[in-house]
Amino acid sequence: MSLLNFRELSVSRTAVEAGENFEGLVRELGKRLSLEPVWSGRGADQGRDLVFTERRRGTLSFRDVRWLVSCKNFAQSGTTVKEGDVGAFLEKTAQHNATGFLLATTTTASTGLKAMLDALDERDKIHTKVWDRHELEHLLLQENNLDLVKRYMPESYISLQRLSNLPLALASLEAMMPQFIYEKIVNVIKAYQVDDRWLTGEHIWPFDGESSRIIDMVLAELIEHGSPAKAARLLAAGGVEFDAFSATLDVLGTLKPDAAEQLSREIISLGDPKGPSLFAYRFYVNRFEPGNEEQIEIASDLDPVDLSEIYAEEIADFIELEMVSDPGKFRAWDDLDCLSSHTRLEEVYVYDIEFSADKNQRQITFKAKLRLSVELMYDREIGSSTSYPGEAAGHIDANGIYLDDATADTSSFYA
């Protein structure tokens, strides 16, 4: 839910005038932030470049950063700013002796463009920054900048004045409508507003319109309709980008932890092997730190492929340690020990681990194939090393990991 309508910047103006109007707004913001804006002048293509100078002062040193500002007003179409929209900005930045590139846009930067800018910044090739519609809204809604909203977006300013006294507005509504309708409106507002933040798809993931729309549907099912199961199916169906999926759980975990707990549990129960259930499981364990018994219970809903992703490495290490440290506990040793006067288990290689869940026993079972390397020694003879296949089986429950059995196939020794 956006409080400012940036489409006002383009109403009843030509394309050039609309662009300059947005550039004018960005320039005024720059002045308010002491960024010393200047125009580079108008070229043959009727374009002109805006440059900010940021003066960074420290106790012992100072440094100026010269920013080339690119203003992209795509409010009418609502499209994101893509790599091709900013053109050869590195060359243009160099022409202006700038060491920074600031993209100001009334929509958002595409994920591809944002990743490209972040990579440039990380390599210290050039400083980069994006003022998207959310950052611009944040700046413009500060008390000392509201006059800019009034000047450039008068209709939005009027709407803000109406919203500035929400209790009075609600009181007016209460007098105008039946009580049960009024109570529904108040409850919806309370559900979607947390600590002066609106919980919407656009605020959670502003980078993709379709993902934002689906997140709104998820929130409606979860918060308004009280149906975390439907919300989970919507979020896990694959219609949202993975980063948007992750952001939804993270934001809910911060603002509405009870709802996040319900939603993640429902996603886990779907047992989807394509990724959502596994991610939700890891989110749930990290965020809510359930006990061992609960971890096993919810892990039992996961697909065997996901169980392998969680446990395979740990189980392989466990089997190897258990067998090497005390091989006599397992049936495999009975067959290996009789191969020579002095048999020594040198190494256990564990592979092809398979998992399954036993919900009745509240445990996860595993089976694995083994390659058992042993040294066979006889009296007054030099020992020799060889290996034999084997199998292991065990389970995981609330009390820990257990290796129930391990066998070895030594038939090749007698062949």
C-alpha positions as CSV (number, residue, x, y, z in Angstrom):
1,M,0.0,0.0,0.0
2,S,1.7,3.2,-1.2
3,L,0.9,6.5,0.4
4,L,2.2,8.5,-2.5
5,N,0.9,8.3,-6.1
6,F,4.0,9.0,-8.3
7,R,1.7,8.9,-11.4
8,E,0.9,12.5,-10.5
9,L,4.3,13.5,-11.7
10,S,3.2,12.7,-15.3
11,V,-0.4,14.0,-15.3
12,S,-1.1,16.5,-18.1
13,R,2.5,16.9,-19.1
14,T,4.5,15.9,-22.1
15,A,7.1,13.1,-21.8
16,V,10.0,15.6,-21.5
17,E,8.1,17.8,-19.0
18,A,7.2,14.7,-16.9
19,G,10.7,13.5,-16.8
20,E,12.0,17.0,-15.8
21,N,9.3,17.2,-13.1
22,F,10.6,14.0,-11.5
23,E,14.2,15.2,-12.0
24,G,13.2,18.4,-10.3
25,L,11.8,16.5,-7.3
26,V,15.0,14.5,-7.0
27,R,17.1,17.6,-7.3
28,E,15.1,19.3,-4.5
29,L,15.6,16.2,-2.3
30,G,19.3,16.4,-3.0
31,K,19.3,20.0,-1.8
32,R,17.5,19.0,1.4
33,L,20.1,16.3,2.0
34,S,23.0,18.7,1.4
35,L,24.2,16.9,-1.7
36,E,24.9,20.1,-3.7
37,P,23.0,19.2,-6.9
38,V,24.0,20.7,-10.2
39,W,22.8,20.3,-13.8
40,S,25.4,19.3,-16.3
41,G,23.6,21.3,-19.1
42,R,21.5,20.3,-22.1
43,G,23.0,18.3,-24.9
44,A,22.1,17.7,-28.6
45,D,19.7,14.9,-27.5
46,Q,17.8,17.5,-25.3
47,G,18.9,15.6,-22.2
48,R,20.8,16.9,-19.3
49,D,22.5,15.1,-16.4
50,L,22.0,15.7,-12.7
51,V,25.1,15.4,-10.5
52,F,25.3,15.3,-6.7
53,T,28.4,16.1,-4.6
54,E,28.4,14.4,-1.2
55,R,31.0,15.8,1.2
56,R,32.1,13.1,3.7
57,R,33.9,14.7,6.6
58,G,35.7,12.7,9.3
59,T,37.7,13.6,12.4
60,L,41.1,13.3,10.6
61,S,40.2,13.2,6.9
62,F,37.5,14.1,4.4
63,R,36.5,12.8,1.0
64,D,34.0,14.0,-1.6
65,V,31.9,11.6,-3.6
66,R,30.5,12.8,-6.9
67,W,27.3,11.0,-7.9
68,L,25.8,10.8,-11.4
69,V,22.1,10.7,-10.9
70,S,19.8,8.8,-13.3
71,C,16.1,9.6,-12.9
72,K,13.7,7.0,-14.3
73,N,10.0,7.8,-14.0
74,F,8.1,4.6,-14.9
75,A,5.2,5.3,-12.7
76,Q,2.6,5.2,-15.5
77,S,3.6,1.8,-16.8
78,G,4.7,0.4,-13.4
79,T,7.6,-1.5,-15.0
80,T,10.9,-2.0,-13.3
81,V,14.1,-0.4,-14.4
82,K,16.2,-2.9,-16.3
83,E,19.9,-3.0,-17.3
84,G,19.1,-1.6,-20.8
85,D,17.2,1.3,-19.3
86,V,20.3,2.8,-17.7
87,G,22.5,2.5,-20.8
88,A,26.2,2.9,-20.7
89,F,26.2,4.6,-17.3
90,L,29.8,3.6,-16.5
91,E,31.1,5.6,-19.5
92,K,28.8,8.5,-18.6
93,T,29.9,8.4,-15.0
94,A,33.6,8.6,-16.1
95,Q,32.7,11.6,-18.4
96,H,31.5,13.5,-15.3
97,N,34.5,12.4,-13.2
98,A,32.0,10.8,-10.9
99,T,32.7,8.0,-8.5
100,G,29.1,7.1,-7.7
101,F,26.0,6.2,-9.6
102,L,22.5,6.9,-8.1
103,L,19.4,5.5,-9.7
104,A,16.2,7.3,-8.7
105,T,13.1,5.7,-9.9
106,T,9.3,5.9,-9.2
107,T,9.1,2.1,-9.5
108,T,11.9,-0.3,-8.6
109,A,15.1,-1.7,-10.0
110,S,14.8,-5.2,-11.5
111,T,16.6,-7.9,-9.7
112,G,19.1,-8.2,-12.5
113,L,20.0,-4.5,-12.4
114,K,20.1,-4.5,-8.6
115,A,22.5,-7.4,-8.7
116,M,24.7,-5.7,-11.3
117,L,24.9,-2.5,-9.3
118,D,25.6,-4.3,-6.0
119,A,28.4,-6.2,-7.7
120,L,30.0,-3.0,-8.9
121,D,29.8,-1.6,-5.4
122,E,31.3,-4.7,-3.8
123,R,34.3,-4.6,-6.1
124,D,34.8,-0.9,-5.2
125,K,34.7,-0.1,-8.9
126,I,32.0,2.6,-8.3
127,H,29.7,3.5,-5.5
128,T,26.1,2.6,-6.3
129,K,22.7,3.5,-4.7
130,V,19.1,3.1,-5.6
131,W,16.3,5.4,-4.5
132,D,13.3,3.3,-5.5
133,R,9.7,4.3,-4.8
134,H,9.9,3.1,-1.2
135,E,13.0,5.0,-0.4
136,L,11.6,8.1,-2.1
137,E,8.4,7.7,-0.1
138,H,10.4,7.4,3.1
139,L,12.4,10.6,2.3
140,L,9.3,12.6,1.2
141,L,7.2,11.6,4.2
142,Q,9.6,13.2,6.6
143,E,8.1,16.2,8.2
144,N,10.6,18.7,6.6
145,N,9.9,17.3,3.1
146,L,6.1,17.3,3.1
147,D,6.1,20.6,1.3
148,L,7.7,18.8,-1.7
149,V,4.8,16.4,-1.7
150,K,2.4,19.3,-1.7
151,R,4.2,20.9,-4.6
152,Y,4.8,17.9,-6.8
153,M,2.0,15.6,-5.8
154,P,-0.9,17.7,-4.5
155,E,-3.5,14.9,-4.6
156,S,-1.3,12.6,-2.6
157,Y,-0.7,15.5,-0.1
158,I,-4.5,15.9,0.4
159,S,-4.8,12.2,1.0
160,L,-2.0,12.3,3.5
161,Q,-3.7,15.1,5.4
162,R,-6.8,12.9,5.7
163,L,-4.9,9.9,6.9
164,S,-2.8,11.9,9.3
165,N,-5.6,11.7,11.8
166,L,-6.7,8.1,11.5
167,P,-8.6,8.0,14.8
168,L,-10.8,10.9,13.7
169,A,-11.3,9.3,10.3
170,L,-12.3,6.0,12.0
171,A,-14.6,7.9,14.3
172,S,-16.3,9.4,11.3
173,L,-16.8,6.0,9.7
174,E,-18.2,4.6,12.9
175,A,-21.0,7.2,12.8
176,M,-21.7,6.5,9.1
177,M,-22.1,2.7,9.0
178,P,-23.4,-0.3,11.0
179,Q,-21.2,-1.3,13.9
180,F,-20.3,-4.8,12.6
181,I,-19.0,-3.3,9.3
182,Y,-17.0,-0.7,11.2
183,E,-15.5,-3.4,13.5
184,K,-14.4,-5.4,10.4
185,I,-12.7,-2.3,9.0
186,V,-10.9,-1.7,12.2
187,N,-9.8,-5.3,12.6
188,V,-8.4,-5.3,9.0
189,I,-6.4,-2.2,9.7
190,K,-5.0,-3.6,12.9
191,A,-4.1,-6.9,11.1
192,Y,-2.1,-5.2,8.4
193,Q,-0.5,-2.4,10.4
194,V,2.3,-3.3,12.8
195,D,4.3,-0.6,14.5
196,D,3.4,2.0,11.8
197,R,4.4,-0.5,9.1
198,W,1.9,-1.8,6.5
199,L,2.1,-5.5,5.9
200,T,1.6,-5.8,2.1
201,G,3.1,-7.7,-0.8
202,E,4.4,-4.5,-2.2
203,H,6.4,-3.7,0.9
204,I,7.6,-7.2,1.4
205,W,8.7,-7.7,-2.2
206,P,8.6,-4.6,-4.4
207,F,10.8,-6.0,-7.2
208,D,8.2,-8.1,-9.0
209,G,4.5,-7.3,-9.4
210,E,3.3,-10.9,-9.7
211,S,5.2,-12.0,-6.6
212,S,3.8,-9.0,-4.8
213,R,0.2,-9.9,-5.8
214,I,0.5,-13.5,-4.7
215,I,2.0,-12.4,-1.3
216,D,-1.1,-10.2,-0.8
217,M,-3.3,-13.3,-1.4
218,V,-1.2,-15.2,1.1
219,L,-1.5,-12.5,3.7
220,A,-5.3,-12.3,3.2
221,E,-5.7,-16.1,3.7
222,L,-3.3,-16.1,6.7
223,I,-4.4,-12.9,8.5
224,E,-7.9,-12.2,7.5
225,H,-9.4,-15.6,6.8
226,G,-7.4,-17.6,9.4
227,S,-6.4,-20.3,6.9
228,P,-2.6,-20.9,7.2
229,A,-3.1,-24.1,5.1
230,K,-4.4,-22.2,2.1
231,A,-1.8,-19.5,2.6
232,A,0.9,-22.2,2.6
233,R,-0.3,-23.7,-0.7
234,L,-0.4,-20.3,-2.3
235,L,3.1,-19.4,-1.2
236,A,4.7,-22.7,-2.0
237,A,3.0,-23.2,-5.4
238,G,6.0,-21.6,-7.3
239,G,4.3,-18.4,-8.4
240,V,6.7,-16.2,-6.4
241,E,10.4,-15.8,-6.8
242,F,12.4,-17.7,-4.2
243,D,13.8,-14.5,-2.7
244,A,10.3,-13.2,-2.3
245,F,9.3,-16.5,-0.6
246,S,12.2,-16.0,1.8
247,A,11.4,-12.4,2.4
248,T,7.7,-13.2,3.2
249,L,8.7,-15.6,6.0
250,D,11.4,-13.2,7.3
251,V,9.0,-10.3,7.5
252,L,6.3,-12.3,9.1
253,G,8.8,-13.8,11.5
254,T,9.6,-10.2,12.7
255,L,6.2,-8.6,12.7
256,K,3.8,-11.5,13.2
257,P,5.8,-14.5,14.7
258,D,2.7,-16.5,15.5
259,A,1.5,-16.3,11.9
260,A,5.0,-17.1,10.6
261,E,5.1,-20.2,12.9
262,Q,1.7,-21.4,11.5
263,L,2.6,-20.7,7.9
264,S,6.0,-22.4,8.0
265,R,4.6,-25.5,9.7
266,E,1.9,-25.8,7.0
267,I,4.5,-25.4,4.3
268,I,6.6,-28.1,5.9
269,S,3.6,-30.4,6.0
270,L,3.2,-30.1,2.2
271,G,6.4,-32.2,1.9
272,D,7.3,-30.6,-1.4
273,P,10.7,-31.9,-2.6
274,K,11.3,-28.9,-4.9
275,G,12.5,-26.7,-2.1
276,P,9.8,-24.8,-0.2
277,S,9.2,-27.3,2.5
278,L,13.0,-27.7,3.2
279,F,13.5,-24.0,3.3
280,A,10.5,-23.5,5.7
281,Y,11.8,-26.3,7.9
282,R,15.2,-24.5,8.2
283,F,13.5,-21.2,8.8
284,Y,11.3,-22.7,11.5
285,V,14.2,-24.4,13.3
286,N,16.4,-21.3,13.2
287,R,13.7,-18.8,14.1
288,F,11.7,-20.8,16.8
289,E,14.4,-23.2,18.1
290,P,12.1,-26.2,18.7
291,G,13.2,-29.1,20.9
292,N,14.6,-32.3,19.5
293,E,11.2,-34.1,19.7
294,E,9.4,-31.4,17.8
295,Q,12.2,-31.2,15.2
296,I,11.8,-34.9,14.5
297,E,8.1,-34.5,14.4
298,I,8.1,-31.8,11.8
299,A,11.0,-33.3,9.8
300,S,8.8,-36.4,9.4
301,D,6.7,-34.5,7.0
302,L,9.6,-33.8,4.7
303,D,10.3,-35.7,1.5
304,P,13.2,-38.3,1.7
305,V,15.3,-36.1,-0.6
306,D,15.0,-33.2,1.8
307,L,15.7,-35.5,4.8
308,S,18.9,-36.4,3.0
309,E,19.8,-32.8,2.5
310,I,19.4,-32.2,6.2
311,Y,21.0,-35.3,7.7
312,A,23.2,-37.2,5.2
313,E,26.5,-35.6,6.0
314,E,25.9,-35.9,9.8
315,I,24.8,-39.6,9.5
316,A,27.8,-40.5,7.3
317,D,30.2,-39.1,9.9
318,F,28.3,-40.8,12.7
319,I,28.4,-44.2,11.1
320,E,32.1,-44.0,10.4
321,L,32.9,-42.9,13.9
322,E,30.7,-45.5,15.5
323,M,32.2,-48.4,13.5
324,V,35.8,-47.4,13.7
325,S,35.8,-46.7,17.4
326,D,34.1,-49.9,18.4
327,P,33.5,-52.3,15.5
328,G,32.8,-55.2,17.8
329,K,29.3,-53.8,18.5
330,F,28.1,-54.8,15.0
331,R,27.5,-58.0,13.1
332,A,29.9,-56.8,10.4
333,W,32.8,-57.4,12.7
334,D,31.9,-61.0,13.2
335,D,32.4,-61.7,9.5
336,L,35.5,-59.4,9.2
337,D,37.3,-60.6,12.3
338,C,37.4,-64.2,11.2
339,L,39.2,-63.4,7.9
340,S,42.6,-63.3,9.6
341,S,44.4,-63.8,12.9
342,H,44.5,-60.0,13.5
343,T,41.9,-58.1,11.5
344,R,41.9,-54.3,11.8
345,L,39.2,-52.0,10.5
346,E,41.0,-49.2,8.8
347,E,38.3,-47.1,7.2
348,V,34.5,-47.0,6.7
349,Y,33.2,-45.2,3.6
350,V,29.5,-44.4,3.7
351,Y,27.4,-43.7,0.6
352,D,23.9,-43.9,-0.9
353,I,22.1,-43.0,2.4
354,E,18.3,-43.3,2.2
355,F,15.9,-41.8,4.7
356,S,12.3,-42.5,5.6
357,A,10.0,-41.1,8.3
358,D,8.2,-43.3,10.8
359,K,5.6,-40.9,12.3
360,N,4.1,-43.5,14.6
361,Q,7.5,-44.2,16.2
362,R,8.4,-40.5,16.0
363,Q,11.6,-41.2,14.4
364,I,13.5,-41.0,11.1
365,T,15.1,-44.2,9.8
366,F,18.1,-44.5,7.5
367,K,19.9,-47.1,5.5
368,A,23.3,-46.7,3.9
369,K,25.8,-48.7,1.8
370,L,29.3,-49.2,3.1
371,R,32.8,-49.9,1.8
372,L,34.8,-51.4,4.7
373,S,38.6,-51.3,4.3
374,V,40.4,-53.8,6.6
375,E,43.9,-54.9,7.2
376,L,44.3,-58.7,7.4
377,M,47.3,-59.9,9.3
378,Y,48.5,-63.4,10.1
379,D,51.2,-64.6,12.5
380,R,54.7,-63.9,11.1
381,E,53.3,-62.5,7.9
382,I,53.0,-58.9,6.5
383,G,49.4,-57.8,6.5
384,S,47.5,-56.9,3.5
385,S,44.6,-54.4,3.0
386,T,41.4,-55.1,1.2
387,S,37.8,-53.9,1.2
388,Y,34.3,-55.4,1.4
389,P,30.8,-54.0,0.8
390,G,28.4,-53.7,3.6
391,E,25.2,-52.1,4.8
392,A,24.1,-50.0,7.8
393,A,20.8,-49.2,9.3
394,G,19.7,-46.9,12.1
395,H,17.3,-44.2,13.3
396,I,17.1,-40.7,14.7
397,D,14.7,-39.8,17.5
398,A,14.4,-37.1,20.2
399,N,17.2,-38.7,22.2
400,G,19.8,-38.8,19.4
401,I,21.2,-40.9,16.5
402,Y,21.5,-44.7,16.8
403,L,23.3,-47.2,14.5
404,D,21.1,-50.3,14.9
405,D,23.0,-52.7,12.7
406,A,25.9,-53.0,10.3
407,T,26.7,-56.0,8.1
408,A,29.6,-56.9,5.8
409,D,29.6,-59.1,2.7
410,T,32.8,-61.1,2.8
411,S,31.8,-63.7,0.2
412,S,34.5,-62.6,-2.2
413,F,37.1,-63.7,0.3
414,Y,36.1,-67.3,0.0
415,A,35.4,-67.3,-3.8
